[in-house]
């Protein structure tokens, strides 16, 4: 149960700080209004690092269904725990999004563009193209899993069977910061086409919050696009984990 609670808290922190920086940049009359993409990607990188620092030693800080599915696909996480982890991540993401709504409460009414209000919560493509958008999310999340496992291997937390214990990795100090830098790098390099969800809970949970919250002047929640930030990252996470197992795992051993 401690692991599920940790995943809830970690994902809440991730979305609170991640969606929070987007709100600061996009919503009207904030101190950070229109400060740009580098601020957003920096905020998301720090959000990941702080979430991992907070709960990594307890649950391994998946805070992302793509990580959970990716690790399970290569035998480094128990499939029986996958539903509980994903459920905790989803609820945590919704809770984090609600806190962002409350933190920026006066600014929703001050913001005229419903598209910016939606963008605080979830992703949308710069150029709509189902194959291209799916591929971008796939590639970004594959890089995430390959990078996380590589960081773990370099931390030396490898069992005799070749498994990487993320909880042990994240108890060492610098590894959570490196994961944050990994997400920052993915954002500035690959985030342009879709906004780099690379995390189904991070997109779907806040999208649900957008749909149910009484946000003044909000538009639709764009459910037609919503499957791409779910399916693309899950497929990419599995592919990235398998690629690491086939290549990086052999190098680490």
ABEGO torsion letter per residue (X at the ends): XAAAAAAAAAAAAAAAAAAAAAAAAABBGBAABGAEAAAAAAAAAAAAAAAAAAAAAAAGGAGBAAAAAAAAAAGABBAAAAAAAAAAAAAAAAAAAAAAAAAAAAAAAABABAAAAAAAABBBBABBBAAAAAAAAAAAAAAAAAAAAAAAAAAGBBBAAGBBBAAAAAAAGAAAAAAAAAAAAAAAAAAAAAGGAGBAAAAAAAAAAAAABBBBGBBBAGAAAAAAAAAAAAAAAAAAAAAAAAAAAAAAX
